[in-house]
Amino acid sequence: MTWHLFQLLLQASLMTIFVSVLSIFAGLALAVVLSALRMSGNRWMAGGAVLFISFFRGVPLLVQLLLIFNLLPVIGITLPSLATAIIGLSLSTAAYQAENLRGGFEGVPIGLIESAEMAGFSRMQTFVYIRTPIALRMTFPALVNEAILILKASSLVSVVGMVELTKMAQNLAASTYQPLPIFASAGLIYLVINLIVAFAARRAEDALPGLPAK
């Protein structure tokens, strides 16, 4: 395997990182909303959130991507493969992150919520400025684990036409007849990316403020 081929894999890995990062943060934003709806006390909103979470946790990501890729053109929406991949990954990770966050929200000390209400915070302000930061802190390790899973699961977006690391490896293996060194190199790149993410996450977690006592 030549250095040129390895460079092509490295370039494709940048697309893997780009798609994964956008999907993780978009999914996290949606997860906060889903958690809020689930805890809203409104039967219909909570039921809708539960249905969303159940679907995207229960259906394999590959099937989700294929459904989105084939369904959108039927209803008159044509999106580039990049947008389709990000939407699919974002919806999937949002369901898992919402369940992680729900545990965090439920673990926020009731005394803090009562103190915020006594200070004149509205319910929305309490949720945004008190409950959400604490929930994110409490569930940080689980959210990082989900981010690593999405980085690995991004290899599936090749089914919607995305040329990322796995797809590039497949193309190069087919054209050069060197599947072993090419896929081994792709695996090494995935490993290095995930190790970097895990290391950065540990450093970030150490720098985060401590959790309030219950």
PyMOL CGO cylinders between C-alpha atoms (Angstrom):
from pymol import cmd
from pymol.cgo import CYLINDER

trace = [
    CYLINDER, 0.00, 0.00, 0.00, 1.42, 3.38, -1.05, 0.3, 1, 1, 1, 1, 1, 1,
    CYLINDER, 1.42, 3.38, -1.05, 1.51, 6.66, 0.86, 0.3, 1, 1, 1, 1, 1, 1,
    CYLINDER, 1.51, 6.66, 0.86, -0.82, 8.13, -1.78, 0.3, 1, 1, 1, 1, 1, 1,
    CYLINDER, -0.82, 8.13, -1.78, -3.52, 5.60, -0.94, 0.3, 1, 1, 1, 1, 1, 1,
    CYLINDER, -3.52, 5.60, -0.94, -3.10, 6.29, 2.76, 0.3, 1, 1, 1, 1, 1, 1,
    CYLINDER, -3.10, 6.29, 2.76, -3.48, 10.01, 2.08, 0.3, 1, 1, 1, 1, 1, 1,
    CYLINDER, -3.48, 10.01, 2.08, -6.77, 9.34, 0.32, 0.3, 1, 1, 1, 1, 1, 1,
    CYLINDER, -6.77, 9.34, 0.32, -7.98, 7.49, 3.41, 0.3, 1, 1, 1, 1, 1, 1,
    CYLINDER, -7.98, 7.49, 3.41, -6.89, 10.39, 5.63, 0.3, 1, 1, 1, 1, 1, 1,
    CYLINDER, -6.89, 10.39, 5.63, -8.76, 12.86, 3.44, 0.3, 1, 1, 1, 1, 1, 1,
    CYLINDER, -8.76, 12.86, 3.44, -11.88, 10.70, 3.58, 0.3, 1, 1, 1, 1, 1, 1,
    CYLINDER, -11.88, 10.70, 3.58, -11.57, 10.52, 7.37, 0.3, 1, 1, 1, 1, 1, 1,
    CYLINDER, -11.57, 10.52, 7.37, -12.03, 14.31, 7.49, 0.3, 1, 1, 1, 1, 1, 1,
    CYLINDER, -12.03, 14.31, 7.49, -15.49, 13.80, 6.01, 0.3, 1, 1, 1, 1, 1, 1,
    CYLINDER, -15.49, 13.80, 6.01, -16.17, 11.11, 8.63, 0.3, 1, 1, 1, 1, 1, 1,
    CYLINDER, -16.17, 11.11, 8.63, -15.20, 13.55, 11.38, 0.3, 1, 1, 1, 1, 1, 1,
    CYLINDER, -15.20, 13.55, 11.38, -17.22, 16.40, 9.85, 0.3, 1, 1, 1, 1, 1, 1,
    CYLINDER, -17.22, 16.40, 9.85, -20.41, 14.36, 9.49, 0.3, 1, 1, 1, 1, 1, 1,
    CYLINDER, -20.41, 14.36, 9.49, -20.03, 12.82, 12.94, 0.3, 1, 1, 1, 1, 1, 1,
    CYLINDER, -20.03, 12.82, 12.94, -19.41, 16.11, 14.77, 0.3, 1, 1, 1, 1, 1, 1,
    CYLINDER, -19.41, 16.11, 14.77, -22.36, 17.86, 13.12, 0.3, 1, 1, 1, 1, 1, 1,
    CYLINDER, -22.36, 17.86, 13.12, -24.62, 14.89, 13.83, 0.3, 1, 1, 1, 1, 1, 1,
    CYLINDER, -24.62, 14.89, 13.83, -23.53, 14.60, 17.46, 0.3, 1, 1, 1, 1, 1, 1,
    CYLINDER, -23.53, 14.60, 17.46, -24.22, 18.25, 18.28, 0.3, 1, 1, 1, 1, 1, 1,
    CYLINDER, -24.22, 18.25, 18.28, -27.44, 18.41, 16.26, 0.3, 1, 1, 1, 1, 1, 1,
    CYLINDER, -27.44, 18.41, 16.26, -28.56, 15.21, 17.99, 0.3, 1, 1, 1, 1, 1, 1,
    CYLINDER, -28.56, 15.21, 17.99, -27.67, 16.64, 21.40, 0.3, 1, 1, 1, 1, 1, 1,
    CYLINDER, -27.67, 16.64, 21.40, -29.77, 19.75, 20.78, 0.3, 1, 1, 1, 1, 1, 1,
    CYLINDER, -29.77, 19.75, 20.78, -32.71, 17.60, 19.69, 0.3, 1, 1, 1, 1, 1, 1,
    CYLINDER, -32.71, 17.60, 19.69, -32.17, 15.29, 22.68, 0.3, 1, 1, 1, 1, 1, 1,
    CYLINDER, -32.17, 15.29, 22.68, -32.58, 18.21, 25.10, 0.3, 1, 1, 1, 1, 1, 1,
    CYLINDER, -32.58, 18.21, 25.10, -35.89, 19.08, 23.43, 0.3, 1, 1, 1, 1, 1, 1,
    CYLINDER, -35.89, 19.08, 23.43, -37.05, 15.45, 23.51, 0.3, 1, 1, 1, 1, 1, 1,
    CYLINDER, -37.05, 15.45, 23.51, -36.20, 15.18, 27.21, 0.3, 1, 1, 1, 1, 1, 1,
    CYLINDER, -36.20, 15.18, 27.21, -38.09, 18.38, 27.94, 0.3, 1, 1, 1, 1, 1, 1,
    CYLINDER, -38.09, 18.38, 27.94, -41.14, 17.11, 26.05, 0.3, 1, 1, 1, 1, 1, 1,
    CYLINDER, -41.14, 17.11, 26.05, -41.02, 13.77, 27.81, 0.3, 1, 1, 1, 1, 1, 1,
    CYLINDER, -41.02, 13.77, 27.81, -40.97, 15.46, 31.22, 0.3, 1, 1, 1, 1, 1, 1,
    CYLINDER, -40.97, 15.46, 31.22, -43.45, 18.19, 30.27, 0.3, 1, 1, 1, 1, 1, 1,
    CYLINDER, -43.45, 18.19, 30.27, -46.45, 16.56, 31.90, 0.3, 1, 1, 1, 1, 1, 1,
    CYLINDER, -46.45, 16.56, 31.90, -48.41, 16.95, 28.66, 0.3, 1, 1, 1, 1, 1, 1,
    CYLINDER, -48.41, 16.95, 28.66, -49.62, 13.50, 27.68, 0.3, 1, 1, 1, 1, 1, 1,
    CYLINDER, -49.62, 13.50, 27.68, -49.51, 14.14, 23.94, 0.3, 1, 1, 1, 1, 1, 1,
    CYLINDER, -49.51, 14.14, 23.94, -46.08, 15.77, 23.86, 0.3, 1, 1, 1, 1, 1, 1,
    CYLINDER, -46.08, 15.77, 23.86, -44.62, 13.15, 26.19, 0.3, 1, 1, 1, 1, 1, 1,
    CYLINDER, -44.62, 13.15, 26.19, -46.20, 10.38, 24.12, 0.3, 1, 1, 1, 1, 1, 1,
    CYLINDER, -46.20, 10.38, 24.12, -44.78, 11.84, 20.91, 0.3, 1, 1, 1, 1, 1, 1,
    CYLINDER, -44.78, 11.84, 20.91, -41.31, 11.99, 22.44, 0.3, 1, 1, 1, 1, 1, 1,
    CYLINDER, -41.31, 11.99, 22.44, -41.56, 8.40, 23.67, 0.3, 1, 1, 1, 1, 1, 1,
    CYLINDER, -41.56, 8.40, 23.67, -42.70, 7.25, 20.22, 0.3, 1, 1, 1, 1, 1, 1,
    CYLINDER, -42.70, 7.25, 20.22, -39.79, 9.05, 18.55, 0.3, 1, 1, 1, 1, 1, 1,
    CYLINDER, -39.79, 9.05, 18.55, -37.25, 7.62, 20.99, 0.3, 1, 1, 1, 1, 1, 1,
    CYLINDER, -37.25, 7.62, 20.99, -38.69, 4.11, 20.75, 0.3, 1, 1, 1, 1, 1, 1,
    CYLINDER, -38.69, 4.11, 20.75, -38.61, 4.14, 16.95, 0.3, 1, 1, 1, 1, 1, 1,
    CYLINDER, -38.61, 4.14, 16.95, -35.07, 5.41, 16.52, 0.3, 1, 1, 1, 1, 1, 1,
    CYLINDER, -35.07, 5.41, 16.52, -33.72, 3.19, 19.30, 0.3, 1, 1, 1, 1, 1, 1,
    CYLINDER, -33.72, 3.19, 19.30, -35.57, 0.13, 18.02, 0.3, 1, 1, 1, 1, 1, 1,
    CYLINDER, -35.57, 0.13, 18.02, -34.86, 0.34, 14.28, 0.3, 1, 1, 1, 1, 1, 1,
    CYLINDER, -34.86, 0.34, 14.28, -31.30, -0.34, 13.04, 0.3, 1, 1, 1, 1, 1, 1,
    CYLINDER, -31.30, -0.34, 13.04, -29.44, 2.75, 11.86, 0.3, 1, 1, 1, 1, 1, 1,
    CYLINDER, -29.44, 2.75, 11.86, -28.83, 1.22, 8.43, 0.3, 1, 1, 1, 1, 1, 1,
    CYLINDER, -28.83, 1.22, 8.43, -32.58, 0.80, 7.93, 0.3, 1, 1, 1, 1, 1, 1,
    CYLINDER, -32.58, 0.80, 7.93, -33.20, 4.36, 9.15, 0.3, 1, 1, 1, 1, 1, 1,
    CYLINDER, -33.20, 4.36, 9.15, -30.73, 5.75, 6.63, 0.3, 1, 1, 1, 1, 1, 1,
    CYLINDER, -30.73, 5.75, 6.63, -32.29, 3.76, 3.79, 0.3, 1, 1, 1, 1, 1, 1,
    CYLINDER, -32.29, 3.76, 3.79, -35.79, 4.89, 4.82, 0.3, 1, 1, 1, 1, 1, 1,
    CYLINDER, -35.79, 4.89, 4.82, -34.78, 8.56, 4.85, 0.3, 1, 1, 1, 1, 1, 1,
    CYLINDER, -34.78, 8.56, 4.85, -32.86, 8.23, 1.58, 0.3, 1, 1, 1, 1, 1, 1,
    CYLINDER, -32.86, 8.23, 1.58, -35.81, 6.60, -0.21, 0.3, 1, 1, 1, 1, 1, 1,
    CYLINDER, -35.81, 6.60, -0.21, -38.70, 8.37, 1.53, 0.3, 1, 1, 1, 1, 1, 1,
    CYLINDER, -38.70, 8.37, 1.53, -37.73, 12.02, 1.06, 0.3, 1, 1, 1, 1, 1, 1,
    CYLINDER, -37.73, 12.02, 1.06, -37.79, 11.92, -2.79, 0.3, 1, 1, 1, 1, 1, 1,
    CYLINDER, -37.79, 11.92, -2.79, -41.25, 10.32, -2.63, 0.3, 1, 1, 1, 1, 1, 1,
    CYLINDER, -41.25, 10.32, -2.63, -42.62, 13.36, -0.79, 0.3, 1, 1, 1, 1, 1, 1,
    CYLINDER, -42.62, 13.36, -0.79, -40.84, 15.76, -3.14, 0.3, 1, 1, 1, 1, 1, 1,
    CYLINDER, -40.84, 15.76, -3.14, -37.74, 16.51, -1.06, 0.3, 1, 1, 1, 1, 1, 1,
    CYLINDER, -37.74, 16.51, -1.06, -34.39, 15.94, -2.72, 0.3, 1, 1, 1, 1, 1, 1,
    CYLINDER, -34.39, 15.94, -2.72, -31.36, 16.40, -0.51, 0.3, 1, 1, 1, 1, 1, 1,
    CYLINDER, -31.36, 16.40, -0.51, -27.66, 15.82, -1.18, 0.3, 1, 1, 1, 1, 1, 1,
    CYLINDER, -27.66, 15.82, -1.18, -26.19, 12.71, 0.36, 0.3, 1, 1, 1, 1, 1, 1,
    CYLINDER, -26.19, 12.71, 0.36, -24.34, 14.79, 2.96, 0.3, 1, 1, 1, 1, 1, 1,
    CYLINDER, -24.34, 14.79, 2.96, -27.57, 16.27, 4.33, 0.3, 1, 1, 1, 1, 1, 1,
    CYLINDER, -27.57, 16.27, 4.33, -29.27, 12.88, 4.29, 0.3, 1, 1, 1, 1, 1, 1,
    CYLINDER, -29.27, 12.88, 4.29, -26.40, 11.32, 6.23, 0.3, 1, 1, 1, 1, 1, 1,
    CYLINDER, -26.40, 11.32, 6.23, -26.39, 14.08, 8.86, 0.3, 1, 1, 1, 1, 1, 1,
    CYLINDER, -26.39, 14.08, 8.86, -30.16, 13.92, 9.30, 0.3, 1, 1, 1, 1, 1, 1,
    CYLINDER, -30.16, 13.92, 9.30, -30.09, 10.15, 9.72, 0.3, 1, 1, 1, 1, 1, 1,
    CYLINDER, -30.09, 10.15, 9.72, -27.25, 10.13, 12.23, 0.3, 1, 1, 1, 1, 1, 1,
    CYLINDER, -27.25, 10.13, 12.23, -28.68, 13.11, 14.13, 0.3, 1, 1, 1, 1, 1, 1,
    CYLINDER, -28.68, 13.11, 14.13, -32.11, 11.56, 14.57, 0.3, 1, 1, 1, 1, 1, 1,
    CYLINDER, -32.11, 11.56, 14.57, -30.62, 8.27, 15.67, 0.3, 1, 1, 1, 1, 1, 1,
    CYLINDER, -30.62, 8.27, 15.67, -28.21, 9.68, 18.23, 0.3, 1, 1, 1, 1, 1, 1,
    CYLINDER, -28.21, 9.68, 18.23, -30.85, 12.10, 19.53, 0.3, 1, 1, 1, 1, 1, 1,
    CYLINDER, -30.85, 12.10, 19.53, -32.96, 9.17, 20.70, 0.3, 1, 1, 1, 1, 1, 1,
    CYLINDER, -32.96, 9.17, 20.70, -30.09, 7.64, 22.67, 0.3, 1, 1, 1, 1, 1, 1,
    CYLINDER, -30.09, 7.64, 22.67, -28.86, 10.94, 24.05, 0.3, 1, 1, 1, 1, 1, 1,
    CYLINDER, -28.86, 10.94, 24.05, -32.39, 11.83, 25.16, 0.3, 1, 1, 1, 1, 1, 1,
    CYLINDER, -32.39, 11.83, 25.16, -32.55, 8.72, 27.31, 0.3, 1, 1, 1, 1, 1, 1,
    CYLINDER, -32.55, 8.72, 27.31, -29.14, 9.53, 28.79, 0.3, 1, 1, 1, 1, 1, 1,
    CYLINDER, -29.14, 9.53, 28.79, -30.20, 13.08, 29.54, 0.3, 1, 1, 1, 1, 1, 1,
    CYLINDER, -30.20, 13.08, 29.54, -33.48, 12.01, 31.10, 0.3, 1, 1, 1, 1, 1, 1,
    CYLINDER, -33.48, 12.01, 31.10, -31.55, 10.27, 33.85, 0.3, 1, 1, 1, 1, 1, 1,
    CYLINDER, -31.55, 10.27, 33.85, -29.52, 13.42, 34.33, 0.3, 1, 1, 1, 1, 1, 1,
    CYLINDER, -29.52, 13.42, 34.33, -32.56, 15.67, 34.54, 0.3, 1, 1, 1, 1, 1, 1,
    CYLINDER, -32.56, 15.67, 34.54, -34.19, 13.38, 37.06, 0.3, 1, 1, 1, 1, 1, 1,
    CYLINDER, -34.19, 13.38, 37.06, -31.02, 13.48, 39.16, 0.3, 1, 1, 1, 1, 1, 1,
    CYLINDER, -31.02, 13.48, 39.16, -30.95, 17.27, 39.54, 0.3, 1, 1, 1, 1, 1, 1,
    CYLINDER, -30.95, 17.27, 39.54, -31.33, 18.07, 43.28, 0.3, 1, 1, 1, 1, 1, 1,
    CYLINDER, -31.33, 18.07, 43.28, -34.86, 19.28, 43.97, 0.3, 1, 1, 1, 1, 1, 1,
    CYLINDER, -34.86, 19.28, 43.97, -33.41, 21.92, 46.30, 0.3, 1, 1, 1, 1, 1, 1,
    CYLINDER, -33.41, 21.92, 46.30, -31.73, 23.68, 43.37, 0.3, 1, 1, 1, 1, 1, 1,
    CYLINDER, -31.73, 23.68, 43.37, -34.98, 23.77, 41.43, 0.3, 1, 1, 1, 1, 1, 1,
    CYLINDER, -34.98, 23.77, 41.43, -36.86, 25.16, 44.41, 0.3, 1, 1, 1, 1, 1, 1,
    CYLINDER, -36.86, 25.16, 44.41, -34.14, 27.76, 45.00, 0.3, 1, 1, 1, 1, 1, 1,
    CYLINDER, -34.14, 27.76, 45.00, -34.36, 28.87, 41.37, 0.3, 1, 1, 1, 1, 1, 1,
    CYLINDER, -34.36, 28.87, 41.37, -38.13, 29.23, 41.63, 0.3, 1, 1, 1, 1, 1, 1,
    CYLINDER, -38.13, 29.23, 41.63, -37.78, 31.26, 44.83, 0.3, 1, 1, 1, 1, 1, 1,
    CYLINDER, -37.78, 31.26, 44.83, -35.27, 33.50, 43.04, 0.3, 1, 1, 1, 1, 1, 1,
    CYLINDER, -35.27, 33.50, 43.04, -37.90, 34.28, 40.42, 0.3, 1, 1, 1, 1, 1, 1,
    CYLINDER, -37.90, 34.28, 40.42, -36.76, 31.99, 37.64, 0.3, 1, 1, 1, 1, 1, 1,
    CYLINDER, -36.76, 31.99, 37.64, -39.47, 30.89, 35.25, 0.3, 1, 1, 1, 1, 1, 1,
    CYLINDER, -39.47, 30.89, 35.25, -39.89, 27.20, 34.51, 0.3, 1, 1, 1, 1, 1, 1,
    CYLINDER, -39.89, 27.20, 34.51, -38.10, 27.65, 31.19, 0.3, 1, 1, 1, 1, 1, 1,
    CYLINDER, -38.10, 27.65, 31.19, -35.24, 29.60, 32.77, 0.3, 1, 1, 1, 1, 1, 1,
    CYLINDER, -35.24, 29.60, 32.77, -34.83, 26.92, 35.42, 0.3, 1, 1, 1, 1, 1, 1,
    CYLINDER, -34.83, 26.92, 35.42, -34.70, 24.26, 32.73, 0.3, 1, 1, 1, 1, 1, 1,
    CYLINDER, -34.70, 24.26, 32.73, -32.18, 26.14, 30.57, 0.3, 1, 1, 1, 1, 1, 1,
    CYLINDER, -32.18, 26.14, 30.57, -29.88, 27.62, 33.21, 0.3, 1, 1, 1, 1, 1, 1,
    CYLINDER, -29.88, 27.62, 33.21, -30.13, 25.13, 36.08, 0.3, 1, 1, 1, 1, 1, 1,
    CYLINDER, -30.13, 25.13, 36.08, -31.34, 21.71, 35.03, 0.3, 1, 1, 1, 1, 1, 1,
    CYLINDER, -31.34, 21.71, 35.03, -29.73, 21.40, 31.59, 0.3, 1, 1, 1, 1, 1, 1,
    CYLINDER, -29.73, 21.40, 31.59, -26.12, 22.24, 32.61, 0.3, 1, 1, 1, 1, 1, 1,
    CYLINDER, -26.12, 22.24, 32.61, -26.31, 19.87, 35.60, 0.3, 1, 1, 1, 1, 1, 1,
    CYLINDER, -26.31, 19.87, 35.60, -27.87, 17.10, 33.51, 0.3, 1, 1, 1, 1, 1, 1,
    CYLINDER, -27.87, 17.10, 33.51, -25.15, 17.49, 30.88, 0.3, 1, 1, 1, 1, 1, 1,
    CYLINDER, -25.15, 17.49, 30.88, -22.50, 17.29, 33.58, 0.3, 1, 1, 1, 1, 1, 1,
    CYLINDER, -22.50, 17.29, 33.58, -24.05, 14.20, 35.15, 0.3, 1, 1, 1, 1, 1, 1,
    CYLINDER, -24.05, 14.20, 35.15, -24.40, 12.36, 31.87, 0.3, 1, 1, 1, 1, 1, 1,
    CYLINDER, -24.40, 12.36, 31.87, -21.13, 13.54, 30.28, 0.3, 1, 1, 1, 1, 1, 1,
    CYLINDER, -21.13, 13.54, 30.28, -19.45, 10.09, 30.18, 0.3, 1, 1, 1, 1, 1, 1,
    CYLINDER, -19.45, 10.09, 30.18, -22.53, 8.50, 28.59, 0.3, 1, 1, 1, 1, 1, 1,
    CYLINDER, -22.53, 8.50, 28.59, -22.74, 11.30, 26.02, 0.3, 1, 1, 1, 1, 1, 1,
    CYLINDER, -22.74, 11.30, 26.02, -19.07, 10.84, 25.13, 0.3, 1, 1, 1, 1, 1, 1,
    CYLINDER, -19.07, 10.84, 25.13, -19.63, 7.11, 24.73, 0.3, 1, 1, 1, 1, 1, 1,
    CYLINDER, -19.63, 7.11, 24.73, -22.52, 7.84, 22.37, 0.3, 1, 1, 1, 1, 1, 1,
    CYLINDER, -22.52, 7.84, 22.37, -20.31, 10.23, 20.40, 0.3, 1, 1, 1, 1, 1, 1,
    CYLINDER, -20.31, 10.23, 20.40, -17.74, 7.47, 19.90, 0.3, 1, 1, 1, 1, 1, 1,
    CYLINDER, -17.74, 7.47, 19.90, -20.48, 5.08, 18.80, 0.3, 1, 1, 1, 1, 1, 1,
    CYLINDER, -20.48, 5.08, 18.80, -21.68, 7.62, 16.23, 0.3, 1, 1, 1, 1, 1, 1,
    CYLINDER, -21.68, 7.62, 16.23, -18.15, 8.05, 14.91, 0.3, 1, 1, 1, 1, 1, 1,
    CYLINDER, -18.15, 8.05, 14.91, -18.03, 4.32, 14.26, 0.3, 1, 1, 1, 1, 1, 1,
    CYLINDER, -18.03, 4.32, 14.26, -21.61, 4.14, 13.00, 0.3, 1, 1, 1, 1, 1, 1,
    CYLINDER, -21.61, 4.14, 13.00, -20.86, 6.88, 10.46, 0.3, 1, 1, 1, 1, 1, 1,
    CYLINDER, -20.86, 6.88, 10.46, -19.36, 4.10, 8.35, 0.3, 1, 1, 1, 1, 1, 1,
    CYLINDER, -19.36, 4.10, 8.35, -22.94, 3.20, 7.40, 0.3, 1, 1, 1, 1, 1, 1,
    CYLINDER, -22.94, 3.20, 7.40, -23.65, 6.48, 5.60, 0.3, 1, 1, 1, 1, 1, 1,
    CYLINDER, -23.65, 6.48, 5.60, -21.98, 5.09, 2.49, 0.3, 1, 1, 1, 1, 1, 1,
    CYLINDER, -21.98, 5.09, 2.49, -25.36, 3.51, 1.69, 0.3, 1, 1, 1, 1, 1, 1,
    CYLINDER, -25.36, 3.51, 1.69, -26.73, 6.99, 0.86, 0.3, 1, 1, 1, 1, 1, 1,
    CYLINDER, -26.73, 6.99, 0.86, -23.83, 7.84, -1.42, 0.3, 1, 1, 1, 1, 1, 1,
    CYLINDER, -23.83, 7.84, -1.42, -21.45, 9.44, 1.07, 0.3, 1, 1, 1, 1, 1, 1,
    CYLINDER, -21.45, 9.44, 1.07, -17.77, 8.93, 0.35, 0.3, 1, 1, 1, 1, 1, 1,
    CYLINDER, -17.77, 8.93, 0.35, -16.28, 8.81, 3.84, 0.3, 1, 1, 1, 1, 1, 1,
    CYLINDER, -16.28, 8.81, 3.84, -13.54, 6.64, 5.29, 0.3, 1, 1, 1, 1, 1, 1,
    CYLINDER, -13.54, 6.64, 5.29, -15.23, 3.26, 4.92, 0.3, 1, 1, 1, 1, 1, 1,
    CYLINDER, -15.23, 3.26, 4.92, -16.54, 3.98, 1.42, 0.3, 1, 1, 1, 1, 1, 1,
    CYLINDER, -16.54, 3.98, 1.42, -13.14, 5.23, 0.31, 0.3, 1, 1, 1, 1, 1, 1,
    CYLINDER, -13.14, 5.23, 0.31, -11.55, 2.05, 1.68, 0.3, 1, 1, 1, 1, 1, 1,
    CYLINDER, -11.55, 2.05, 1.68, -14.06, -0.04, -0.24, 0.3, 1, 1, 1, 1, 1, 1,
    CYLINDER, -14.06, -0.04, -0.24, -13.38, 1.87, -3.46, 0.3, 1, 1, 1, 1, 1, 1,
    CYLINDER, -13.38, 1.87, -3.46, -9.61, 1.62, -3.07, 0.3, 1, 1, 1, 1, 1, 1,
    CYLINDER, -9.61, 1.62, -3.07, -9.75, -2.08, -2.18, 0.3, 1, 1, 1, 1, 1, 1,
    CYLINDER, -9.75, -2.08, -2.18, -11.83, -2.78, -5.27, 0.3, 1, 1, 1, 1, 1, 1,
    CYLINDER, -11.83, -2.78, -5.27, -9.55, -0.81, -7.59, 0.3, 1, 1, 1, 1, 1, 1,
    CYLINDER, -9.55, -0.81, -7.59, -6.17, -1.92, -6.23, 0.3, 1, 1, 1, 1, 1, 1,
    CYLINDER, -6.17, -1.92, -6.23, -6.96, -5.49, -5.13, 0.3, 1, 1, 1, 1, 1, 1,
    CYLINDER, -6.96, -5.49, -5.13, -5.29, -4.77, -1.79, 0.3, 1, 1, 1, 1, 1, 1,
    CYLINDER, -5.29, -4.77, -1.79, -8.16, -5.18, 0.68, 0.3, 1, 1, 1, 1, 1, 1,
    CYLINDER, -8.16, -5.18, 0.68, -6.13, -6.27, 3.70, 0.3, 1, 1, 1, 1, 1, 1,
    CYLINDER, -6.13, -6.27, 3.70, -3.69, -3.32, 3.99, 0.3, 1, 1, 1, 1, 1, 1,
    CYLINDER, -3.69, -3.32, 3.99, -6.36, -0.80, 3.00, 0.3, 1, 1, 1, 1, 1, 1,
    CYLINDER, -6.36, -0.80, 3.00, -8.99, -1.96, 5.49, 0.3, 1, 1, 1, 1, 1, 1,
    CYLINDER, -8.99, -1.96, 5.49, -6.32, -2.39, 8.17, 0.3, 1, 1, 1, 1, 1, 1,
    CYLINDER, -6.32, -2.39, 8.17, -5.27, 1.22, 7.57, 0.3, 1, 1, 1, 1, 1, 1,
    CYLINDER, -5.27, 1.22, 7.57, -8.88, 2.40, 7.73, 0.3, 1, 1, 1, 1, 1, 1,
    CYLINDER, -8.88, 2.40, 7.73, -9.33, 0.54, 11.00, 0.3, 1, 1, 1, 1, 1, 1,
    CYLINDER, -9.33, 0.54, 11.00, -6.18, 2.15, 12.39, 0.3, 1, 1, 1, 1, 1, 1,
    CYLINDER, -6.18, 2.15, 12.39, -7.48, 5.62, 11.45, 0.3, 1, 1, 1, 1, 1, 1,
    CYLINDER, -7.48, 5.62, 11.45, -10.80, 4.94, 13.18, 0.3, 1, 1, 1, 1, 1, 1,
    CYLINDER, -10.80, 4.94, 13.18, -8.92, 3.73, 16.26, 0.3, 1, 1, 1, 1, 1, 1,
    CYLINDER, -8.92, 3.73, 16.26, -6.73, 6.84, 16.41, 0.3, 1, 1, 1, 1, 1, 1,
    CYLINDER, -6.73, 6.84, 16.41, -9.72, 9.17, 16.02, 0.3, 1, 1, 1, 1, 1, 1,
    CYLINDER, -9.72, 9.17, 16.02, -11.63, 7.42, 18.81, 0.3, 1, 1, 1, 1, 1, 1,
    CYLINDER, -11.63, 7.42, 18.81, -8.59, 7.41, 21.10, 0.3, 1, 1, 1, 1, 1, 1,
    CYLINDER, -8.59, 7.41, 21.10, -8.19, 11.15, 20.56, 0.3, 1, 1, 1, 1, 1, 1,
    CYLINDER, -8.19, 11.15, 20.56, -11.87, 11.73, 21.33, 0.3, 1, 1, 1, 1, 1, 1,
    CYLINDER, -11.87, 11.73, 21.33, -11.67, 9.60, 24.47, 0.3, 1, 1, 1, 1, 1, 1,
    CYLINDER, -11.67, 9.60, 24.47, -8.52, 11.41, 25.66, 0.3, 1, 1, 1, 1, 1, 1,
    CYLINDER, -8.52, 11.41, 25.66, -10.01, 14.86, 24.99, 0.3, 1, 1, 1, 1, 1, 1,
    CYLINDER, -10.01, 14.86, 24.99, -13.21, 13.83, 26.77, 0.3, 1, 1, 1, 1, 1, 1,
    CYLINDER, -13.21, 13.83, 26.77, -11.29, 12.74, 29.88, 0.3, 1, 1, 1, 1, 1, 1,
    CYLINDER, -11.29, 12.74, 29.88, -9.44, 16.05, 29.97, 0.3, 1, 1, 1, 1, 1, 1,
    CYLINDER, -9.44, 16.05, 29.97, -12.68, 17.97, 29.50, 0.3, 1, 1, 1, 1, 1, 1,
    CYLINDER, -12.68, 17.97, 29.50, -14.42, 15.99, 32.23, 0.3, 1, 1, 1, 1, 1, 1,
    CYLINDER, -14.42, 15.99, 32.23, -11.59, 16.75, 34.65, 0.3, 1, 1, 1, 1, 1, 1,
    CYLINDER, -11.59, 16.75, 34.65, -11.98, 20.45, 33.89, 0.3, 1, 1, 1, 1, 1, 1,
    CYLINDER, -11.98, 20.45, 33.89, -15.75, 20.49, 34.44, 0.3, 1, 1, 1, 1, 1, 1,
    CYLINDER, -15.75, 20.49, 34.44, -17.07, 21.84, 37.76, 0.3, 1, 1, 1, 1, 1, 1,
    CYLINDER, -17.07, 21.84, 37.76, -18.15, 19.32, 40.37, 0.3, 1, 1, 1, 1, 1, 1,
    CYLINDER, -18.15, 19.32, 40.37, -21.71, 18.21, 40.78, 0.3, 1, 1, 1, 1, 1, 1,
    CYLINDER, -21.71, 18.21, 40.78, -23.89, 19.82, 43.47, 0.3, 1, 1, 1, 1, 1, 1,
    CYLINDER, -23.89, 19.82, 43.47, -24.65, 17.74, 46.52, 0.3, 1, 1, 1, 1, 1, 1,
    CYLINDER, -24.65, 17.74, 46.52, -28.13, 16.28, 46.73, 0.3, 1, 1, 1, 1, 1, 1,
]
cmd.load_cgo(trace, "trace")
